Amino acid sequence: MKRKLLLPLVAALGASWFGAALAGEPQVIRFGLATVGKGGIPFASSSVTSLAHQRQAIEEELKADGIKVEWTYFKGAGPAVNEALANKQLDFAWQGDLPAVIGKAGGLNTRLIAADGLLASNYLVVPADSPAKTLADLKGKKVAQFKGTNLQLATARTLKREGLSDRDFRTLNMDFPTAGAALASRDIDGAWLSSTAFELQKNGVGRIIYDTRAVDARLTRQTHVLVDGDFEQQHPEIVQKVVNGLVKTAAWVAAPENDKAAFELWAKSGTPVESLRAEQGELTLVRRYSPRLDEFFVDRYRATVAESKELGLLRGDVNVTAWVEPKYVDTAIKQLGLQKLWPEYDAANQPLTR
């Protein structure tokens, strides 16, 4: 009798094991970053993700499962990451708001699972000896920007705010190293850059004449970590462990005693610590690297969708509410007891009081 009762149980367990075997736990997860260090070295000058890579934080979370992490840094930035996601070559990615929105509207099956780099500024740099002092001074001049990245939309927002558009300039598409070299050789009259702007200024090559974050927080860029939708559906427990590693790293960055070490790790990208600190400005590391997917984050991505459509950069639409999945970050923050470390912010970038 006992044998008859056990047979269905054994069969059920066998079916369950066979199903799990078919689904299979991955032996490697593939993580891409939409950036690369100077000379193509695999380091980034910002982001919690890049620190998690250097500190092996995600590998530590997955050690018990025997899962390794394969890291790829993309010189082609956001568009190259989108191509890799479309070809199912990545499971996770760190990327900017505009490329991710374009990819999602184009049919990429992704979910946003953590914020990783908020309120990043754009800097308009001119040659050091340029007489230009304002945006308007560059009308009709050659100005470079890295199209397809999240700087493109932030630049368009800025121009609109100032009553200008791309058509007012001779806009050229250049990546950051090319733009820096073109400024040095006076082949262009200006360029929109990120933290490299401060290095050019320190070296006497360029001069910053516009800082978007100093003007308005709504002119800034946001970055995030996303996951392939199929991967998330099949392996939610692995997604949670990856986010746990990211949240632990964000907490490490937030601790004042780790400030020096964090900037030294980012500087392995080839951008000096002094330039990175200058770019950080008065924005705290706690705020910039909060992983929360709060009202501020969601509102900024809704704005990215709306503005991208207005500028003709987007063909389809994106339901941001359905795209953002905060449960992994919320679970990690709660389990680690970090609720007070990162306040939630409203759409106006003001902390919410609960």
VEXTORRO-821803 format. One line per 3 residues: for each residue x, y, z of N, C-alpha, C. Coordinates in steps of 0.05 Angstrom, whole numbers, plus 5000, padded with zeros to 4 digits. Example, Ala and Ser with C-alpha at 12.3 -4.5 7.8 and 13.67 -1.06 7.14 Angstrom:
# residues 2
5264/4886/5156/5246/4910/5156/5264/4934/5156 ~ 5257/4955/5142/5273/4979/5143/5258/5001/5157
END
This chain:
# residues 354
5017/4976/5000/5000/5000/5000/5018/5025/5000 ~ 5038/5025/5018/5056/5048/5019/5070/5052/4993 ~ 5077/5029/4980/5091/5031/4954/5074/5044/4933
5048/5038/4933/5029/5050/4914/5026/5080/4919 ~ 5027/5088/4944/5024/5116/4951/5049/5132/4943 ~ 5073/5118/4946/5098/5132/4940/5103/5135/4911
5093/5117/4894/5098/5118/4866/5089/5145/4853 ~ 5064/5154/4859/5056/5180/4847/5074/5203/4857 ~ 5083/5202/4882/5100/5223/4893/5127/5223/4879
5138/5199/4876/5164/5197/4862/5161/5207/4833 ~ 5139/5200/4820/5134/5208/4793/5132/5239/4791 ~ 5118/5250/4811/5114/5279/4811/5141/5293/4816
5157/5283/4835/5183/5294/4840/5201/5292/4815 ~ 5199/5269/4802/5215/5265/4778/5207/5284/4756 ~ 5181/5289/4753/5172/5308/4733/5181/5336/4739
5180/5342/4765/5189/5369/4774/5219/5372/4768 ~ 5234/5352/4775/5263/5354/4770/5269/5355/4740 ~ 5254/5340/4724/5258/5340/4695/5252/5367/4683
5230/5379/4693/5222/5406/4684/5243/5426/4690 ~ 5254/5425/4715/5275/5443/4723/5300/5439/4706 ~ 5306/5414/4700/5329/5408/4683/5326/5420/4655
5300/5418/4645/5296/5430/4619/5299/5460/4619 ~ 5288/5473/4640/5291/5502/4642/5320/5508/4646 ~ 5333/5493/4664/5361/5496/4668/5370/5521/4681
5386/5519/4702/5399/5543/4713/5423/5550/4696 ~ 5426/5575/4689/5449/5583/4672/5475/5579/4687 ~ 5495/5571/4672/5522/5569/4684/5536/5596/4684
5527/5614/4666/5539/5640/4663/5516/5660/4657 ~ 5518/5684/4670/5500/5705/4662/5516/5727/4649 ~ 5505/5740/4629/5519/5759/4612/5510/5787/4618
5529/5804/4626/5523/5831/4635/5537/5851/4617 ~ 5523/5870/4605/5535/5889/4588/5533/5917/4599 ~ 5553/5934/4594/5553/5962/4602/5556/5980/4577
5539/6000/4575/5539/6018/4551/5561/6039/4554 ~ 5585/6031/4558/5608/6049/4561/5633/6033/4559 ~ 5655/6048/4557/5682/6035/4557/5702/6056/4567
5724/6046/4578/5744/6065/4587/5762/6074/4564 ~ 5780/6092/4571/5799/6102/4550/5815/6080/4538 ~ 5817/6081/4511/5832/6061/4497/5818/6034/4496
5792/6034/4503/5777/6009/4502/5780/5991/4526 ~ 5792/6001/4548/5795/5984/4572/5768/5979/4585 ~ 5764/5955/4596/5738/5947/4607/5733/5958/4635
5731/5985/4637/5724/5998/4662/5705/6021/4655 ~ 5690/6030/4674/5672/6053/4671/5678/6075/4691 ~ 5672/6099/4683/5679/6122/4700/5656/6129/4720
5635/6113/4719/5612/6118/4738/5597/6092/4740 ~ 5576/6092/4756/5556/6070/4760/5564/6051/4782 ~ 5543/6042/4796/5546/6021/4816/5553/5995/4802
5542/5991/4779/5547/5966/4764/5576/5961/4759 ~ 5590/5983/4751/5619/5980/4745/5634/5974/4770 ~ 5626/5985/4793/5639/5978/4819/5633/5950/4827
5608/5941/4822/5601/5913/4829/5618/5894/4813 ~ 5624/5901/4788/5641/5885/4771/5669/5883/4784 ~ 5681/5906/4790/5708/5906/4801/5710/5893/4828
5688/5895/4844/5689/5884/4871/5677/5856/4873 ~ 5669/5845/4849/5659/5818/4848/5634/5814/4865 ~ 5618/5835/4868/5595/5834/4886/5573/5815/4876
5568/5815/4850/5547/5797/4839/5557/5768/4839 ~ 5582/5765/4832/5594/5738/4833/5591/5726/4861 ~ 5595/5742/4881/5592/5732/4909/5564/5723/4915
5544/5738/4904/5516/5730/4909/5509/5704/4895 ~ 5523/5698/4872/5516/5674/4856/5536/5651/4861 ~ 5555/5655/4879/5575/5634/4884/5563/5607/4891
5544/5608/4909/5532/5583/4919/5518/5568/4896 ~ 5509/5582/4875/5495/5570/4853/5515/5561/4831 ~ 5540/5567/4834/5560/5560/4814/5557/5575/4788
5545/5599/4790/5540/5616/4766/5562/5637/4763 ~ 5574/5638/4740/5594/5659/4735/5582/5682/4720 ~ 5596/5705/4720/5586/5729/4707/5606/5737/4685
5595/5741/4661/5611/5750/4638/5605/5779/4633 ~ 5626/5796/4634/5622/5825/4632/5632/5835/4605 ~ 5616/5852/4592/5623/5864/4566/5618/5894/4567
5639/5910/4559/5636/5939/4557/5634/5946/4527 ~ 5615/5963/4520/5609/5969/4493/5618/5997/4485 ~ 5637/5998/4466/5646/6024/4456/5623/6039/4441
5605/6023/4429/5582/6035/4415/5560/6044/4433 ~ 5564/6043/4460/5546/6053/4480/5518/6041/4477 ~ 5497/6057/4482/5470/6047/4483/5460/6032/4459
5465/6043/4435/5456/6028/4411/5469/6000/4408 ~ 5494/5998/4415/5507/5972/4414/5495/5952/4434 ~ 5488/5962/4458/5475/5945/4478/5448/5936/4467
5433/5954/4455/5407/5946/4443/5410/5924/4423 ~ 5431/5926/4406/5435/5905/4386/5442/5878/4399 ~ 5458/5879/4420/5464/5854/4435/5440/5843/4448
5423/5860/4460/5398/5850/4472/5380/5838/4451 ~ 5378/5850/4428/5361/5840/4406/5370/5813/4397 ~ 5396/5808/4398/5408/5783/4389/5410/5762/4412
5398/5769/4435/5398/5751/4458/5426/5745/4467 ~ 5444/5765/4466/5472/5761/4474/5477/5772/4503 ~ 5456/5784/4515/5459/5795/4542/5434/5787/4558
5439/5783/4584/5417/5778/4603/5411/5803/4619 ~ 5432/5819/4626/5429/5844/4641/5445/5865/4627 ~ 5437/5890/4632/5453/5912/4620/5450/5938/4636
5471/5953/4637/5471/5981/4647/5470/5999/4623 ~ 5451/6018/4624/5446/6034/4599/5433/6060/4607 ~ 5433/6079/4588/5420/6104/4592/5390/6104/4584
5376/6126/4592/5347/6127/4589/5339/6126/4559 ~ 5350/6144/4542/5342/6145/4515/5346/6119/4499 ~ 5370/6107/4499/5373/6082/4484/5354/6060/4493
5349/6059/4520/5332/6038/4530/5303/6042/4521 ~ 5294/6068/4521/5267/6074/4511/5264/6067/4482 ~ 5284/6074/4466/5283/6068/4437/5282/6038/4433
5298/6023/4448/5298/5994/4446/5271/5982/4454 ~ 5260/5992/4476/5234/5982/4485/5212/5987/4465 ~ 5212/6012/4454/5191/6019/4434/5195/6003/4409
5219/5994/4404/5225/5978/4380/5220/5949/4383 ~ 5210/5941/4407/5203/5913/4411/5221/5897/4429 ~ 5242/5908/4441/5259/5893/4459/5243/5886/4484
5246/5861/4492/5232/5851/4516/5250/5855/4540 ~ 5248/5878/4553/5265/5885/4576/5248/5894/4600 ~ 5260/5893/4624/5248/5904/4648/5269/5921/4662
5261/5944/4672/5279/5961/4687/5278/5952/4716 ~ 5301/5944/4728/5301/5932/4754/5316/5947/4776 ~ 5331/5968/4768/5345/5985/4788/5354/6010/4775
5353/6032/4790/5366/6057/4782/5396/6054/4787 ~ 5412/6067/4770/5441/6065/4774/5454/6089/4761 ~ 5451/6112/4773/5464/6136/4762/5443/6157/4755
5435/6174/4775/5414/6194/4771/5427/6222/4768 ~ 5412/6239/4754/5418/6268/4753/5446/6274/4741 ~ 5453/6259/4721/5479/6264/4707/5476/6288/4689
5496/6305/4690/5495/6330/4675/5507/6327/4647 ~ 5500/6345/4629/5513/6349/4604/5530/6374/4605 ~ 5553/6375/4592/5570/6398/4592/5576/6406/4563
5571/6431/4557/5578/6442/4531/5607/6453/4533 ~ 5625/6442/4518/5653/6450/4519/5661/6463/4493 ~ 5676/6485/4495/5687/6499/4471/5717/6499/4474
5732/6503/4452/5761/6505/4454/5768/6527/4474 ~ 5790/6523/4488/5798/6541/4510/5800/6570/4501 ~ 5808/6575/4476/5811/6603/4467/5786/6613/4452
5765/6598/4453/5740/6606/4439/5728/6631/4452 ~ 5718/6649/4436/5704/6673/4448/5676/6667/4457 ~ 5666/6643/4451/5638/6636/4458/5634/6635/4488
5612/6646/4497/5606/6645/4526/5578/6633/4531 ~ 5561/6632/4510/5534/6622/4513/5528/6603/4490 ~ 5506/6589/4493/5496/6571/4472/5491/6587/4446
5479/6610/4450/5472/6627/4426/5497/6635/4411 ~ 5520/6637/4424/5544/6645/4410/5554/6624/4390 ~ 5543/6599/4393/5552/6577/4375/5532/6573/4352
5512/6589/4349/5493/6586/4327/5508/6586/4300 ~ 5501/6566/4284/5514/6564/4258/5541/6551/4259 ~ 5551/6544/4282/5578/6532/4285/5576/6502/4287
5600/6489/4285/5601/6460/4286/5602/6451/4315 ~ 5581/6436/4323/5579/6426/4351/5574/6396/4350 ~ 5590/6381/4365/5589/6352/4365/5572/6341/4388
5559/6319/4383/5546/6304/4404/5546/6274/4396 ~ 5544/6257/4416/5545/6228/4412/5516/6219/4409 ~ 5507/6217/4384/5479/6210/4379/5473/6181/4385
5448/6177/4393/5439/6150/4401/5443/6145/4431 ~ 5459/6161/4444/5463/6159/4473/5443/6176/4488 ~ 5443/6173/4515/5424/6190/4530/5432/6219/4531
5456/6226/4522/5463/6254/4520/5448/6268/4497 ~ 5440/6253/4477/5426/6266/4454/5400/6278/4463 ~ 5384/6263/4478/5358/6274/4487/5362/6297/4507
5381/6293/4525/5386/6314/4545/5395/6340/4531 ~ 5410/6337/4510/5419/6361/4495/5395/6374/4481 ~ 5377/6357/4470/5353/6368/4457/5336/6383/4477
5333/6372/4501/5317/6385/4522/5329/6413/4528 ~ 5356/6414/4530/5369/6439/4536/5365/6459/4515 ~ 5369/6451/4490/5365/6470/4467/5337/6481/4467
5317/6463/4471/5290/6472/4471/5285/6493/4493 ~ 5297/6488/4517/5293/6506/4539/5304/6534/4532 ~ 5326/6534/4516/5339/6559/4509/5327/6571/4483
5306/6559/4473/5293/6569/4448/5309/6562/4423 ~ 5324/6541/4424/5341/6533/4401/5334/6504/4393 ~ 5347/6494/4372/5344/6466/4363/5369/6459/4348
5371/6433/4341/5394/6423/4326/5399/6439/4301 ~ 5377/6448/4289/5379/6462/4263/5394/6488/4265 ~ 5397/6498/4290/5412/6523/4293/5442/6519/4293
5451/6494/4292/5479/6488/4293/5486/6469/4270 ~ 5512/6467/4264/5521/6446/4246/5529/6422/4263 ~ 5509/6406/4269/5512/6384/4288/5527/6360/4275
5547/6350/4290/5563/6328/4281/5561/6305/4301 ~ 5560/6281/4291/5559/6257/4309/5587/6247/4315 ~ 5596/6249/4340/5622/6240/4348/5621/6227/4375
5636/6205/4379/5639/6194/4406/5657/6213/4423 ~ 5658/6208/4448/5672/6227/4466/5702/6230/4460 ~ 5717/6208/4456/5746/6212/4449/5750/6228/4423
5733/6222/4403/5736/6237/4378/5729/6266/4381 ~ 5709/6272/4397/5701/6300/4402/5723/6315/4417 ~ 5735/6301/4436/5757/6314/4451/5781/6321/4433
5787/6302/4415/5809/6307/4397/5803/6329/4377 ~ 5777/6330/4369/5769/6351/4350/5769/6379/4363 ~ 5763/6380/4389/5765/6405/4403/5794/6414/4405
5811/6395/4411/5840/6402/4413/5852/6412/4387 ~ 5842/6401/4365/5853/6409/4339/5837/6432/4327 ~ 5817/6442/4341/5800/6465/4332/5784/6457/4307
5778/6431/4303/5762/6423/4280/5733/6427/4285 ~ 5725/6430/4310/5697/6436/4317/5697/6460/4336 ~ 5673/6472/4339/5670/6496/4355/5659/6490/4383
5649/6466/4387/5638/6458/4413/5630/6429/4413 ~ 5627/6418/4437/5618/6390/4440/5603/6386/4466 ~ 5583/6370/4465/5568/6362/4489/5581/6337/4501
5591/6339/4526/5606/6317/4538/5596/6311/4566 ~ 5607/6289/4577/5602/6283/4605/5626/6290/4622 ~ 5635/6271/4639/5657/6278/4658/5683/6285/4644
5687/6276/4619/5712/6283/4605/5715/6313/4600 ~ 5693/6328/4603/5694/6357/4600/5713/6370/4619 ~ 5714/6359/4644/5731/6371/4664/5760/6365/4660
5766/6342/4648/5794/6335/4641/5804/6353/4619 ~ 5787/6358/4599/5795/6377/4577/5799/6405/4588 ~ 5782/6413/4607/5785/6439/4618/5810/6442/4635
5816/6421/4651/5841/6421/4667/5866/6422/4650 ~ 5865/6408/4627/5888/6406/4610/5891/6430/4591 ~ 5873/6449/4594/5874/6473/4578/5865/6470/4549
5851/6447/4544/5841/6442/4517/5814/6455/4512 ~ 5797/6454/4532/5770/6464/4529/5761/6480/4553 ~ 5737/6492/4550/5725/6508/4571/5695/6502/4572
5685/6496/4596/5656/6490/4599/5640/6516/4599 ~ 5620/6518/4582/5604/6542/4582/5575/6537/4589 ~ 5567/6511/4592/5540/6504/4600/5540/6478/4615
5526/6478/4638/5523/6455/4656/5493/6451/4660 ~ 5482/6429/4649/5453/6426/4649/5442/6422/4678 ~ 5456/6407/4694/5446/6402/4721/5445/6427/4738
5464/6446/4733/5464/6471/4747/5441/6488/4740 ~ 5430/6484/4716/5407/6500/4706/5381/6488/4716 ~ 5377/6461/4713/5351/6449/4719/5354/6419/4721
5345/6407/4743/5347/6377/4746/5333/6362/4723 ~ 5313/6375/4711/5298/6362/4690/5314/6360/4664 ~ 5337/6373/4663/5355/6371/4639/5376/6350/4642
5375/6335/4664/5395/6314/4669/5388/6288/4655 ~ 5407/6269/4657/5405/6242/4645/5403/6222/4668 ~ 5388/6200/4663/5386/6179/4683/5396/6153/4670
5408/6135/4687/5416/6109/4678/5405/6088/4697 ~ 5406/6063/4688/5392/6042/4702/5404/6014/4696 ~ 5394/5994/4709/5401/5966/4702/5375/5953/4693
5376/5939/4671/5353/5925/4660/5359/5895/4657 ~ 5338/5879/4654/5342/5851/4650/5325/5842/4626 ~ 5335/5823/4611/5320/5811/4589/5294/5799/4601
5271/5805/4589/5246/5796/4599/5242/5766/4601 ~ 5253/5752/4582/5251/5723/4583/5268/5712/4606 ~ 5291/5723/4609/5308/5714/4631/5295/5719/4658
5282/5742/4661/5269/5748/4686/5247/5729/4692 ~ 5231/5722/4671/5209/5704/4675/5218/5676/4683 ~ 5241/5667/4671/5251/5641/4677/5267/5639/4702
5280/5661/4710/5299/5660/4733/5296/5684/4752 ~ 5272/5688/4763/5268/5711/4781/5286/5710/4806 ~ 5293/5686/4815/5310/5684/4838/5339/5693/4832
5348/5689/4808/5374/5698/4800/5374/5729/4798 ~ 5352/5739/4786/5349/5768/4784/5351/5781/4811 ~ 5337/5769/4831/5338/5780/4858/5366/5780/4869
5382/5759/4864/5409/5758/4875/5427/5779/4861 ~ 5422/5783/4835/5438/5804/4821/5432/5831/4833 ~ 5406/5837/4838/5398/5862/4849/5409/5865/4878
5409/5843/4893/5421/5844/4920/5450/5853/4918 ~ 5465/5843/4899/5493/5851/4896/5495/5880/4889 ~ 5477/5890/4872/5478/5918/4864/5471/5936/4888
5450/5928/4903/5442/5945/4926/5463/5945/4948 ~ 5476/5923/4953/5498/5922/4972/5521/5940/4963 ~ 5526/5940/4937/5548/5957/4927/5540/5987/4929
5514/5993/4924/5505/6021/4927/5508/6030/4956 ~ 5502/6012/4974/5506/6019/5003/5535/6023/5010 ~ 5552/6007/4997/5581/6011/5002/5590/6038/4991
5581/6046/4968/5588/6072/4956/5578/6094/4974 ~ 5554/6091/4986/5542/6112/5003/5557/6117/5029 ~ 5573/6098/5038/5587/6101/5063/5611/6120/5060
5612/6141/5076/5634/6161/5073/5662/6150/5073 ~ 5666/6128/5089/5693/6117/5091/5702/6104/5065 ~ 5683/6099/5046/5690/6086/5021/5692/6105/4998
5689/6131/5003/5690/6151/4982/5715/6150/4966 ~ 5738/6150/4978/5764/6150/4964/5767/6125/4947 ~ 5760/6102/4959/5763/6077/4944/5745/6076/4920
5720/6086/4922/5701/6086/4900/5712/6102/4876 ~ 5721/6127/4882/5731/6144/4860/5756/6132/4848 ~ 5773/6119/4863/5797/6106/4852/5790/6083/4833
5769/6068/4840/5760/6047/4822/5748/6058/4797 ~ 5732/6079/4798/5721/6092/4774/5743/6103/4757 ~ 5765/6113/4769/5787/6125/4755/5803/6105/4738
5799/6079/4743/5812/6059/4727/5803/6061/4698 ~ 5781/6075/4693/5771/6080/4666/5789/6098/4649 ~ 5807/6111/4663/5825/6130/4650/5818/6159/4654
5795/6164/4667/5788/6191/4674/5798/6197/4702 ~ 5814/6218/4706/5826/6223/4732/5806/6228/4754 ~ 5813/6222/4778/5796/6225/4802/5786/6254/4803
5805/6273/4798/5797/6302/4800/5774/6309/4781 ~ 5775/6298/4757/5753/6303/4738/5727/6290/4747 ~ 5729/6266/4758/5705/6252/4767/5693/6267/4791
5709/6277/4809/5698/6292/4832/5686/6318/4823 ~ 5699/6331/4803/5688/6356/4793/5660/6351/4780 ~ 5658/6329/4766/5632/6322/4753/5611/6316/4774
5619/6303/4796/5601/6297/4817/5589/6322/4830 ~ 5606/6343/4832/5597/6368/4843/5587/6366/4871 ~ 5565/6380/4877/5553/6379/4904/5533/6357/4907
5527/6342/4886/5509/6320/4888/5521/6297/4904 ~ 5507/6287/4924/5518/6266/4942/5517/6239/4927 ~ 5536/6222/4935/5536/6195/4924/5511/6180/4932
5500/6186/4956/5476/6173/4965/5453/6179/4945 ~ 5450/6204/4937/5429/6211/4919/5434/6201/4891 ~ 5458/6205/4881/5464/6198/4853/5461/6168/4849
5469/6152/4868/5468/6123/4864/5447/6109/4881 ~ 5425/6123/4887/5402/6109/4899/5391/6089/4879 ~ 5387/6064/4887/5376/6045/4868/5346/6045/4865
5332/6063/4881/5303/6063/4882/5291/6071/4855 ~ 5270/6056/4848/5254/6063/4824/5229/6078/4834 ~ 5233/6103/4842/5212/6118/4855/5198/6137/4836
5182/6155/4846/5166/6173/4829/5184/6190/4811 ~ 5207/6199/4822/5225/6215/4806/5235/6199/4782 ~ 5243/6175/4786/5254/6158/4765/5232/6153/4744
5209/6145/4753/5187/6138/4734/5179/6163/4718 ~ 5177/6186/4731/5170/6211/4717/5191/6218/4696 ~ 5217/6215/4702/5237/6222/4683/5236/6203/4658
5229/6178/4662/5227/6160/4639/5202/6165/4623 ~ 5181/6173/4636/5157/6181/4621/5163/6206/4605 ~ 5178/6225/4616/5186/6248/4601/5204/6241/4578
5221/6222/4582/5239/6212/4560/5222/6201/4537 ~ 5202/6186/4543/5184/6175/4523/5170/6197/4508 ~ 5158/6216/4523/5142/6237/4510/5160/6255/4493
5183/6263/4504/5201/6281/4489/5214/6267/4465 ~ 5219/6241/4467/5230/6226/4445/5210/6225/4422 ~ 5185/6221/4428/5164/6221/4408/5162/6248/4395
5163/6269/4411/5160/6296/4401/5183/6303/4381 ~ 5207/6293/4387/5230/6298/4370/5233/6279/4347 ~ 5214/6260/4344/5215/6241/4323/5236/6219/4326
5245/6215/4351/5265/6194/4357/5252/6167/4362 ~ 5226/6167/4366/5212/6143/4374/5189/6138/4356 ~ 5187/6113/4346/5165/6106/4328/5141/6095/4344
5147/6078/4363/5125/6066/4379/5120/6081/4405 ~ 5109/6067/4424/5104/6078/4451/5114/6059/4472 ~ 5116/6069/4496/5126/6053/4518/5108/6058/4543
5098/6037/4555/5083/6039/4580/5103/6037/4602 ~ 5112/6060/4613/5133/6060/4632/5125/6046/4658 ~ 5100/6049/4666/5091/6036/4691/5094/6006/4689
5088/5994/4666/5090/5965/4663/5119/5957/4659 ~ 5135/5975/4649/5163/5969/4643/5181/5968/4668 ~ 5175/5986/4687/5190/5988/4711/5181/5966/4731
5201/5951/4742/5194/5930/4762/5211/5935/4787 ~ 5198/5948/4807/5213/5956/4831/5215/5935/4853 ~ 5202/5912/4849/5201/5892/4871/5228/5882/4880
5247/5879/4861/5273/5868/4868/5289/5887/4886 ~ 5289/5912/4878/5303/5932/4894/5289/5935/4921 ~ 5262/5937/4921/5248/5940/4946/5253/5917/4965
5254/5892/4955/5259/5869/4971/5288/5870/4983 ~ 5307/5877/4966/5335/5878/4975/5338/5900/4997 ~ 5326/5923/4993/5328/5945/5012/5316/5936/5039
5293/5923/5038/5280/5915/5062/5296/5893/5076 ~ 5305/5873/5062/5320/5851/5074/5346/5861/5086 ~ 5359/5881/5074/5384/5891/5084/5381/5914/5105
5356/5921/5110/5350/5942/5130/5360/5970/5122 ~ 5358/5976/5096/5369/6001/5085/5347/6022/5078 ~ 5324/6019/5090/5301/6036/5083/5308/6066/5087
5323/6072/5108/5329/6100/5115/5352/6112/5099 ~ 5368/6094/5086/5391/6104/5072/5383/6120/5047 ~ 5363/6110/5033/5355/6123/5008/5325/6132/5010
5320/6157/5015/5292/6167/5014/5281/6164/4986 ~ 5255/6162/4985/5241/6163/4958/5237/6192/4951 ~ 5239/6198/4925/5236/6225/4915/5211/6228/4897
5199/6251/4898/5176/6255/4880/5185/6265/4853 ~ 5166/6270/4835/5172/6278/4808/5188/6304/4806 ~ 5185/6321/4827/5199/6346/4827/5227/6344/4840
5236/6320/4845/5262/6314/4858/5263/6324/4887 ~ 5241/6321/4901/5239/6329/4929/5234/6303/4945 ~ 5248/6299/4968/5245/6275/4984/5216/6273/4995
5205/6249/4993/5179/6243/5003/5180/6238/5033 ~ 5161/6248/5048/5160/6242/5077/5137/6222/5081 ~ 5144/6200/5095/5124/6179/5100/5113/6181/5128
END
